[in-house]
Amino acid sequence: MSAARPLPLEFVTSATRAADLPDTDAELAVVGRSNVGKSSLLNALANRKGLAKVSKTPGRTQLLNCFSLGDGTALVDCPGYGYASAPAATRARWQAMMEDYLLERETLAMVLVLVDGEIGPTRLDLQMLEWVRANALPHVVIATKHDKVKSSRRQRRKRDLAEACRLQPQDVVWVSAAKGTGIDRLRGLVREWLAPG
């Protein structure tokens, strides 16, 4: 199967607890700040505009949203963190839901930590990376909005973003959902991460 083929993602269910998600053979978690572009990226991977709801309002993803690939594997879109307009109790509930899911899910193969490539990692992004590392979760940094970084500044931004995340530049996967940059590569990586191992 060509890496470039769109991922056959289909929305299955939304859940408030990891225990309520369907069983899978392997799955990937998608995490990131509220307006980092998680929904746009899922739509780009599937090459379907309306698969995941894209909103101008940050914080729309408030549940664990499961998307099946039809072969026993899945992607799970987690609530965005750092959405200031939600009440503190609500934000705390989202965080607890996400931590429970990430720590309890035995079939979790990789955590995709999305970072806004235009602005670089925020304090919350770095806290998230510290947390997944402290819990020894397999993870990769996906830098979104590649198209928003001026071409003259891209090399510098790639170095700076990787350094801030304590990674080598080649370890960060850069994508643009709007322009399609890096989407084929990420599709191939998703298939690798989900492959029986």
Secondary structure as a PSIPRED ss2 file (coil, helix, strand):
# PSIPRED VFORMAT (PSIPRED V4.0)

   1 M C   1.000  0.000  0.000
   2 S C   1.000  0.000  0.000
   3 A C   1.000  0.000  0.000
   4 A C   1.000  0.000  0.000
   5 R C   1.000  0.000  0.000
   6 P C   1.000  0.000  0.000
   7 L C   1.000  0.000  0.000
   8 P C   1.000  0.000  0.000
   9 L C   1.000  0.000  0.000
  10 E E   0.000  0.000  1.000
  11 F E   0.000  0.000  1.000
  12 V E   0.000  0.000  1.000
  13 T E   0.000  0.000  1.000
  14 S E   0.000  0.000  1.000
  15 A E   0.000  0.000  1.000
  16 T C   1.000  0.000  0.000
  17 R C   1.000  0.000  0.000
  18 A H   0.000  1.000  0.000
  19 A H   0.000  1.000  0.000
  20 D H   0.000  1.000  0.000
  21 L C   1.000  0.000  0.000
  22 P C   1.000  0.000  0.000
  23 D C   1.000  0.000  0.000
  24 T C   1.000  0.000  0.000
  25 D C   1.000  0.000  0.000
  26 A E   0.000  0.000  1.000
  27 E E   0.000  0.000  1.000
  28 L E   0.000  0.000  1.000
  29 A E   0.000  0.000  1.000
  30 V E   0.000  0.000  1.000
  31 V E   0.000  0.000  1.000
  32 G E   0.000  0.000  1.000
  33 R E   0.000  0.000  1.000
  34 S C   1.000  0.000  0.000
  35 N C   1.000  0.000  0.000
  36 V C   1.000  0.000  0.000
  37 G C   1.000  0.000  0.000
  38 K H   0.000  1.000  0.000
  39 S H   0.000  1.000  0.000
  40 S H   0.000  1.000  0.000
  41 L H   0.000  1.000  0.000
  42 L H   0.000  1.000  0.000
  43 N H   0.000  1.000  0.000
  44 A H   0.000  1.000  0.000
  45 L H   0.000  1.000  0.000
  46 A H   0.000  1.000  0.000
  47 N C   1.000  0.000  0.000
  48 R C   1.000  0.000  0.000
  49 K C   1.000  0.000  0.000
  50 G C   1.000  0.000  0.000
  51 L C   1.000  0.000  0.000
  52 A C   1.000  0.000  0.000
  53 K C   1.000  0.000  0.000
  54 V C   1.000  0.000  0.000
  55 S C   1.000  0.000  0.000
  56 K C   1.000  0.000  0.000
  57 T C   1.000  0.000  0.000
  58 P C   1.000  0.000  0.000
  59 G C   1.000  0.000  0.000
  60 R C   1.000  0.000  0.000
  61 T C   1.000  0.000  0.000
  62 Q C   1.000  0.000  0.000
  63 L C   1.000  0.000  0.000
  64 L E   0.000  0.000  1.000
  65 N E   0.000  0.000  1.000
  66 C E   0.000  0.000  1.000
  67 F E   0.000  0.000  1.000
  68 S E   0.000  0.000  1.000
  69 L C   1.000  0.000  0.000
  70 G C   1.000  0.000  0.000
  71 D C   1.000  0.000  0.000
  72 G C   1.000  0.000  0.000
  73 T E   0.000  0.000  1.000
  74 A E   0.000  0.000  1.000
  75 L E   0.000  0.000  1.000
  76 V E   0.000  0.000  1.000
  77 D E   0.000  0.000  1.000
  78 C C   1.000  0.000  0.000
  79 P C   1.000  0.000  0.000
  80 G C   1.000  0.000  0.000
  81 Y E   0.000  0.000  1.000
  82 G C   1.000  0.000  0.000
  83 Y C   1.000  0.000  0.000
  84 A C   1.000  0.000  0.000
  85 S C   1.000  0.000  0.000
  86 A C   1.000  0.000  0.000
  87 P C   1.000  0.000  0.000
  88 A H   0.000  1.000  0.000
  89 A H   0.000  1.000  0.000
  90 T H   0.000  1.000  0.000
  91 R H   0.000  1.000  0.000
  92 A H   0.000  1.000  0.000
  93 R H   0.000  1.000  0.000
  94 W H   0.000  1.000  0.000
  95 Q H   0.000  1.000  0.000
  96 A H   0.000  1.000  0.000
  97 M H   0.000  1.000  0.000
  98 M H   0.000  1.000  0.000
  99 E H   0.000  1.000  0.000
 100 D H   0.000  1.000  0.000
 101 Y H   0.000  1.000  0.000
 102 L H   0.000  1.000  0.000
 103 L H   0.000  1.000  0.000
 104 E H   0.000  1.000  0.000
 105 R C   1.000  0.000  0.000
 106 E C   1.000  0.000  0.000
 107 T C   1.000  0.000  0.000
 108 L E   0.000  0.000  1.000
 109 A E   0.000  0.000  1.000
 110 M E   0.000  0.000  1.000
 111 V E   0.000  0.000  1.000
 112 L E   0.000  0.000  1.000
 113 V E   0.000  0.000  1.000
 114 L E   0.000  0.000  1.000
 115 V E   0.000  0.000  1.000
 116 D E   0.000  0.000  1.000
 117 G C   1.000  0.000  0.000
 118 E C   1.000  0.000  0.000
 119 I C   1.000  0.000  0.000
 120 G C   1.000  0.000  0.000
 121 P C   1.000  0.000  0.000
 122 T C   1.000  0.000  0.000
 123 R H   0.000  1.000  0.000
 124 L H   0.000  1.000  0.000
 125 D H   0.000  1.000  0.000
 126 L H   0.000  1.000  0.000
 127 Q H   0.000  1.000  0.000
 128 M H   0.000  1.000  0.000
 129 L H   0.000  1.000  0.000
 130 E H   0.000  1.000  0.000
 131 W H   0.000  1.000  0.000
 132 V H   0.000  1.000  0.000
 133 R H   0.000  1.000  0.000
 134 A H   0.000  1.000  0.000
 135 N C   1.000  0.000  0.000
 136 A C   1.000  0.000  0.000
 137 L C   1.000  0.000  0.000
 138 P C   1.000  0.000  0.000
 139 H E   0.000  0.000  1.000
 140 V E   0.000  0.000  1.000
 141 V E   0.000  0.000  1.000
 142 I E   0.000  0.000  1.000
 143 A E   0.000  0.000  1.000
 144 T E   0.000  0.000  1.000
 145 K C   1.000  0.000  0.000
 146 H H   0.000  1.000  0.000
 147 D H   0.000  1.000  0.000
 148 K H   0.000  1.000  0.000
 149 V C   1.000  0.000  0.000
 150 K C   1.000  0.000  0.000
 151 S H   0.000  1.000  0.000
 152 S H   0.000  1.000  0.000
 153 R H   0.000  1.000  0.000
 154 R H   0.000  1.000  0.000
 155 Q H   0.000  1.000  0.000
 156 R H   0.000  1.000  0.000
 157 R H   0.000  1.000  0.000
 158 K H   0.000  1.000  0.000
 159 R H   0.000  1.000  0.000
 160 D H   0.000  1.000  0.000
 161 L H   0.000  1.000  0.000
 162 A H   0.000  1.000  0.000
 163 E H   0.000  1.000  0.000
 164 A H   0.000  1.000  0.000
 165 C C   1.000  0.000  0.000
 166 R C   1.000  0.000  0.000
 167 L C   1.000  0.000  0.000
 168 Q C   1.000  0.000  0.000
 169 P H   0.000  1.000  0.000
 170 Q H   0.000  1.000  0.000
 171 D H   0.000  1.000  0.000
 172 V C   1.000  0.000  0.000
 173 V E   0.000  0.000  1.000
 174 W E   0.000  0.000  1.000
 175 V C   1.000  0.000  0.000
 176 S C   1.000  0.000  0.000
 177 A C   1.000  0.000  0.000
 178 A C   1.000  0.000  0.000
 179 K C   1.000  0.000  0.000
 180 G C   1.000  0.000  0.000
 181 T C   1.000  0.000  0.000
 182 G C   1.000  0.000  0.000
 183 I H   0.000  1.000  0.000
 184 D H   0.000  1.000  0.000
 185 R H   0.000  1.000  0.000
 186 L H   0.000  1.000  0.000
 187 R H   0.000  1.000  0.000
 188 G H   0.000  1.000  0.000
 189 L H   0.000  1.000  0.000
 190 V H   0.000  1.000  0.000
 191 R H   0.000  1.000  0.000
 192 E H   0.000  1.000  0.000
 193 W H   0.000  1.000  0.000
 194 L H   0.000  1.000  0.000
 195 A C   1.000  0.000  0.000
 196 P C   1.000  0.000  0.000
 197 G C   1.000  0.000  0.000
